[in-house]
């Protein structure tokens, strides 16, 4: 599966952000400190795996407003899909996640379809293999050669 487009309604410091035509091979996000790079990576994790309480507390409500959440356009061997995940405030005072996957024709996919698109990749594997952040790079820089090799082996296996 490849993420081809990203759309944030509101998440942390981001409001109305659209990144289109992302590389099908490797995307590197860089910028100054406090530019929102980690927030962007946390948004992708949240879209794919859910708005866990810890992320809600840190990134929601959005600093500059906007509808909390967003969408990813995904290219998969099964086709092209749009995954959207938003947080809605219900009258009871409880926030509820609204998640949906639609195909390129706009047809709504079954509730368990996202699991099929993720092909068994859980959040730990995604974090350690596919979405490497500054923290992970700093950990590698502090290790000697054999420790680094051991750490890379663990990361490749998805070990937390």
Buried (B, 14 or more C-beta within 10 A) or exposed (E): BEBBBBBBBBBBBBBBBEBEEBEEEEEEBEEEEEEBBBBBBBBBBBBBBBBEEEBBEEBBBBBEEBBBBBBBBBBEEEEBBBBBBBBEEEEEEEBEBEBBBBBEEEEEBEEEBBEBBBEEBEBEBBBBEBBBEEEBEEEEEEEEEEEBEEBEEEBEEBEE
